Amino acid sequence: MAIKKRKGKIRVLIVVLSIVAVIGAGLGIAVAATAPGRNELKNVYISSPDFKKLRDGVYTGRYIGVKDKLRNAAVEVTVSSGAVTKIRVTEGPLAGDKQKTDLGKGKTIESLLGDVIKAQSLKVDVISGATLTSNAHLKAVENALEQAKGN
């Protein structure tokens, strides 16, 4: 009887270890597959258009990844009286109410975009632990502001 119990425990252990190995292999494949997209966003250059020379209007900007599409984003930027007054995420994983999702330490994409409005600059601190997502959204805002440039 004791031998049957031991064999049963060994079988359960083998099944559990097999499941863990499959999950680990899957995660490894996912990390390897998304590495080019992560590197693309890690190295993306975000300029800071002159916020003092923006034309009033509502502008749409997008970030579309070349290496992967996981962090694609579109934003709508409102410029009023020469200042950015509103930024709204319109497409992507954090569009709509999801822009209020806590991405770490109480920071959200909504709060990041609020920092842009407050500073009237794209040179703001990104969200720690969500740097790539922050960069994607800031690049989308930059692309919208390119349309708003005045002479």
ZIGIVEN-V288543 format. One line per field, one symbol per residue. phi: phi as a letter, one per 30 degrees, with the letter a starting at -180 (. if undefined). psi: psi as a letter, one per 40 degrees, with the letter a starting at -180 (. if undefined). A space follows every 10 residues. Layout:
phi = ???
psi = ???
This chain:
phi = .ddddddddd dddddddddd dddddddddd dddcedddde ddcdccdbed ddbcddlcbc bbcbdddacd ceabbccccb hibdcabbdc bjdcdidddc ddckhicbde dddddddddh acdbddddib dddddddddd dedddeddec d
psi = dddddddddd dddddddddd dddddddddd dddedddddd ddehhhigih eefhiiahih iihhiddied eiiiihhhhh feihehhhhd iidfibeeee hhehfeiidd ddddddddef iegihihhef dddddddddd dddddddehi .
